[in-house]
Amino acid sequence: MSLLTTLSATEIPSDRLLLRKAHETDREGLVELLTDPEVRAYLGGPRPRDDVERYFDAVGIAGATGRPGSYVIADNPTNRLIGTLMLDRRSADRPGHITEDGEELELSYVLRRSAWGAGLAFEAATAALRAAAGELPDQPVLIVTQTANERSLKLAARLGFRRESTFEEFGAEQTLGTALLSSFTS
Ligand SMILES: CC(C)(COP(=O)(O)OP(=O)(O)OC[C@H]1O[C@@H](n2cnc3c(N)ncnc32)[C@H](O)[C@@H]1OP(=O)(O)O)[C@@H](O)C(=O)NCCC(=O)NCCS
C-alpha cells in the first residue's frame, strides 16, 4: 500500500460522535465554523459570510468533505454538526516537515464554539487516528498549530503528540507536533 494515502473510511463512529461526510443540513454549521471570530482566531480570522455562502453555492455542501480523510464531526444521536476533522497530507512546498520528502499525514480539527470543553475534539481525533492506524502502514502524523493556540496545543499533547519544532507561516509562529500512527492502535 502506498504511504501517500489517507483514510478511506467514509464513516467512523465513537461513543458520542459519528465522523461522516457532509449533508445539506450541515450548511448552517459549516458557515458558522468559517465565520465565527472565536473559532477562526488562529486560523486567519473569520471569513465574510457572503463569500462563504457563495463558496458553498458554487461547490455544494458535499464539497466541504469531498476529499478522502475529511469529515464532519456529528453529535450522536442528533446527527447535528459540531465540527470538522481532516487527516490529509501536508504539502511538501509548505514549511513544517519531519521527513525529507514531506507529504506526511497531518491532522486538523475545528469545533463549533458551543462544543468546546467537553472532550469532543479529543474523542473525534482518537477515533480517526485509530481508524487510520488500522488501515495504513505505520508512519509519522503531524499536528501544526499556532503557538498562541493554547487549546489546540493542549489537545495535541493529550493525544500524545510530541512538540518537535516551531517555524513561521502565515505571519505567525507555528508549533509542529508529531506522533507515530502505530501509537493509536486500539
Ligand atoms: C482546538 C479545539 C478543537 C479544542 O477543543 P476542546 O474542546 O478544548 O478540546 P478537547 O476535546 O481536548 O476537550 C478538552 C476539554 O474538555 C474537557 N472535558 C470534559 N469532558 C471530557 C471528557 N469526557 N474527555 C476529555 N476531556 C473532557 C477537558 O477537561 C478540557 O477542558 P479545558 O478546556 O477546560 O481544559 C477547539 O478549541 C477549536 O475548535 N478551536 C478552533 C479551531 C482551531 O484552532 N483548530 C486548530 C487547528 S489544527
The ligand as a Gaussian input file, in Angstrom:
#p B3LYP/6-31G(d) Opt

LIG

0 1
 C       -8.772000      23.183000      19.232000
 C      -10.172000      22.751000      19.692000
 C      -10.714000      21.706000      18.727000
 C      -10.039000      22.158000      21.095000
 O      -11.343000      21.870000      21.597000
 P      -11.501000      21.351000      23.111000
 O      -12.921000      21.106000      23.339000
 O      -10.773000      22.306000      24.009000
 O      -10.638000      20.016000      23.089000
 P      -10.858000      18.598000      23.789000
 O      -11.790000      17.761000      23.038000
 O       -9.484000      18.057000      24.015000
 O      -11.551000      18.937000      25.179000
 C      -10.769000      19.301000      26.290000
 C      -11.599000      19.993000      27.348000
 O      -12.781000      19.216000      27.593000
 C      -12.830000      18.842000      28.997000
 N      -13.568000      17.563000      29.077000
 C      -14.826000      17.460000      29.525000
 N      -15.246000      16.202000      29.400000
 C      -14.233000      15.489000      28.876000
 C      -14.066000      14.145000      28.520000
 N      -15.048000      13.252000      28.649000
 N      -12.884000      13.753000      27.979000
 C      -11.869000      14.645000      27.811000
 N      -11.985000      15.956000      28.124000
 C      -13.158000      16.363000      28.660000
 C      -11.369000      18.830000      29.414000
 O      -11.242000      18.978000      30.806000
 C      -10.857000      20.063000      28.672000
 O      -11.345000      21.204000      29.352000
 P      -10.500000      22.573000      29.463000
 O      -10.554000      23.195000      28.123000
 O      -11.246000      23.357000      30.466000
 O       -9.101000      22.190000      29.844000
 C      -11.137000      23.968000      19.729000
 O      -10.651000      24.933000      20.639000
 C      -11.342000      24.613000      18.383000
 O      -12.144000      24.175000      17.571000
 N      -10.600000      25.709000      18.114000
 C      -10.738000      26.431000      16.855000
 C      -10.125000      25.667000      15.697000
 C       -8.631000      25.523000      15.806000
 O       -7.954000      26.456000      16.236000
 N       -8.110000      24.363000      15.389000
 C       -6.700000      24.093000      15.419000
 C       -6.190000      23.885000      14.043000
 S       -5.394000      22.288000      13.873000

